[in-house]
Amino acid sequence: MCNGRVPRIIGRMKPPTFVCPPLDSERQAIRAGLRSTDAFTLRRAQILLQSADGRTPAQIAGSLGCATQTVRNAIRAFLATGTDCLHPRSHRPASAHRALDGVACERLRALLHLSPRDFGKPTSLWTLGLVAQVAFAQGITARPISGESVRQALVRMGIGWKRAKRWITSPDPAYLRKKGRATG
């Protein structure tokens, strides 16, 4: 069944996998995919148009230089989701989740405004790894995380790591005066 239409089956053999002739709106979306700069979208559009013309997956694969399973996957995706199959989906597993949620991100932001020395660290400069260690020790995260997880959380908050490093203040009592002189 194709969008409420029954595909035409010829002969007694198992029918090859193909898409029904697309509706006008679907055909326009597929033709727009032929002009895409994204290789995935372009390939899917080529596959769907050739399949709508009645070519078998083996014939399409031969003409496009791809595997027949690639063609079958594209056709099945079209039958399941329509023209949404022209756009690549995330490969991230559905069970994966962010190490830092919204509340944890705000606590992380507050943490970066403090000095590592406040947490007994021998340095006044934060590193991503050090932030990850202190975040776990302070209960911001339930499990140890990597510096990369910290960097990604900062990016989601719109903060670059270089920007975060500039928040650090010196324990020098004359720091603000010296900083004002240096930055104008």
C-alpha positions as CSV (number, residue, x, y, z in Angstrom):
1,M,0.0,0.0,0.0
2,C,1.4,3.4,-1.1
3,N,-0.2,6.4,0.4
4,G,-3.6,4.7,0.2
5,R,-2.8,3.4,-3.4
6,V,-2.2,-0.3,-4.1
7,P,1.1,-1.0,-6.0
8,R,0.7,-2.8,-9.3
9,I,2.0,-6.4,-9.2
10,I,2.8,-8.1,-12.5
11,G,3.1,-11.9,-12.8
12,R,3.4,-14.6,-10.1
13,M,6.9,-13.8,-8.9
14,K,7.4,-11.9,-5.6
15,P,7.2,-8.2,-6.6
16,P,10.4,-6.2,-6.5
17,T,10.6,-3.5,-4.0
18,F,9.6,-0.2,-5.6
19,V,7.7,3.0,-4.8
20,C,4.3,3.8,-6.2
21,P,4.2,6.8,-8.6
22,P,4.6,9.7,-6.1
23,L,1.9,12.4,-5.7
24,D,2.6,15.8,-7.4
25,S,3.8,17.3,-4.0
26,E,6.0,14.3,-3.4
27,R,7.5,14.5,-6.9
28,Q,8.3,18.2,-6.4
29,A,10.1,17.4,-3.1
30,I,12.0,14.6,-4.7
31,R,13.0,16.8,-7.7
32,A,14.1,19.5,-5.3
33,G,16.3,16.8,-3.7
34,L,18.1,16.4,-7.1
35,R,19.4,20.0,-6.6
36,S,20.6,19.4,-3.1
37,T,24.3,19.9,-2.1
38,D,23.9,17.1,0.4
39,A,25.0,13.8,-1.2
40,F,22.6,11.8,1.0
41,T,19.6,13.8,-0.2
42,L,20.7,13.7,-3.8
43,R,21.2,9.9,-3.8
44,R,17.9,9.3,-2.1
45,A,16.1,11.5,-4.7
46,Q,17.8,9.7,-7.6
47,I,16.8,6.3,-6.1
48,L,13.2,7.3,-5.5
49,L,12.7,8.8,-9.0
50,Q,14.1,5.7,-10.7
51,S,12.0,3.4,-8.5
52,A,8.9,5.4,-9.4
53,D,9.8,4.8,-13.1
54,G,9.5,1.1,-12.4
55,R,13.2,0.1,-12.2
56,T,14.2,-2.7,-9.9
57,P,16.6,-2.2,-7.0
58,A,19.3,-4.1,-8.8
59,Q,18.9,-1.9,-11.9
60,I,19.0,1.3,-9.8
61,A,22.0,0.1,-7.8
62,G,23.8,-0.7,-11.1
63,S,23.1,2.7,-12.6
64,L,24.0,4.7,-9.4
65,G,27.0,2.6,-8.4
66,C,25.6,1.7,-5.0
67,A,24.5,-1.5,-3.1
68,T,21.1,-2.9,-3.7
69,Q,20.5,-2.8,0.0
70,T,21.0,1.0,-0.1
71,V,18.3,1.2,-2.7
72,R,15.9,-1.0,-0.7
73,N,16.6,1.0,2.5
74,A,15.7,4.2,0.6
75,I,12.5,2.7,-0.8
76,R,11.4,1.3,2.6
77,A,12.2,4.7,4.2
78,F,10.0,6.5,1.6
79,L,7.2,4.0,2.1
80,A,7.4,4.6,5.9
81,T,8.0,8.3,6.2
82,G,7.3,9.8,2.8
83,T,9.6,12.6,1.6
84,D,11.0,13.0,5.1
85,C,13.3,10.2,4.1
86,L,15.2,12.6,1.9
87,H,16.9,14.2,4.9
88,P,19.5,12.3,7.0
89,R,18.5,11.4,10.6
90,S,20.8,11.4,13.6
91,H,22.9,8.2,14.1
92,R,22.8,8.9,17.9
93,P,21.3,6.0,19.8
94,A,17.9,6.7,21.2
95,S,19.1,5.5,24.6
96,A,21.9,8.1,24.7
97,H,21.4,11.2,26.8
98,R,23.3,14.3,27.7
99,A,25.6,14.1,30.6
100,L,24.5,17.6,31.8
101,D,20.9,18.7,31.8
102,G,19.7,22.3,32.1
103,V,20.0,22.6,35.9
104,A,23.5,21.0,35.9
105,C,24.6,23.4,33.1
106,E,23.6,26.4,35.2
107,R,25.5,24.9,38.2
108,L,28.5,24.4,35.9
109,R,28.3,28.0,34.8
110,A,28.5,29.1,38.4
111,L,31.4,26.7,39.1
112,L,33.4,28.3,36.3
113,H,33.1,31.7,38.0
114,L,35.0,30.3,41.0
115,S,38.7,29.5,41.2
116,P,39.9,25.9,41.2
117,R,41.8,26.8,44.4
118,D,38.4,27.1,46.1
119,F,38.1,23.4,45.7
120,G,41.6,22.5,46.9
121,K,43.3,22.3,43.4
122,P,46.9,23.5,43.1
123,T,46.2,25.8,40.1
124,S,44.2,28.9,39.4
125,L,43.4,27.9,35.8
126,W,40.5,25.7,34.8
127,T,41.0,22.9,32.3
128,L,38.1,20.9,30.8
129,G,39.3,17.8,32.6
130,L,39.6,19.7,35.9
131,V,36.1,21.1,35.5
132,A,34.8,17.6,34.9
133,Q,36.5,16.3,38.0
134,V,35.3,19.1,40.2
135,A,31.7,18.9,38.8
136,F,31.6,15.2,39.8
137,A,33.1,15.9,43.2
138,Q,30.6,18.7,43.8
139,G,27.6,16.5,42.8
140,I,26.8,18.4,39.7
141,T,27.0,15.2,37.7
142,A,26.0,11.8,39.0
143,R,28.9,10.0,37.3
144,P,32.4,11.1,36.1
145,I,32.3,12.9,32.8
146,S,34.9,13.8,30.2
147,G,36.2,17.2,29.4
148,E,34.5,16.9,26.0
149,S,31.1,16.6,27.8
150,V,31.9,19.8,29.6
151,R,32.9,21.5,26.3
152,Q,29.6,20.4,24.7
153,A,27.6,21.7,27.6
154,L,29.3,25.0,27.3
155,V,28.6,25.1,23.6
156,R,24.9,24.4,24.2
157,M,24.8,27.3,26.7
158,G,26.4,29.5,24.0
159,I,29.8,29.8,25.8
160,G,33.1,29.1,24.1
161,W,35.8,27.5,26.2
162,K,38.1,30.5,25.6
163,R,35.3,32.7,26.9
164,A,34.9,30.6,30.0
165,K,38.6,30.7,30.8
166,R,38.5,34.5,30.8
167,W,36.1,34.4,33.8
168,I,38.9,33.3,36.1
169,T,40.2,35.9,38.5
170,S,43.5,36.0,40.3
171,P,43.9,35.8,44.1
172,D,46.1,38.9,43.8
173,P,44.4,41.8,45.7
174,A,45.5,44.2,43.0
175,Y,44.1,42.1,40.2
176,L,41.1,44.3,39.2
177,R,43.3,47.4,39.1
178,K,46.0,45.6,37.0
179,K,43.3,44.0,34.7
180,G,41.7,47.4,34.2
181,R,45.0,48.9,33.2
182,A,45.7,46.0,30.8
183,T,42.3,45.9,29.1
184,G,41.7,49.7,29.1
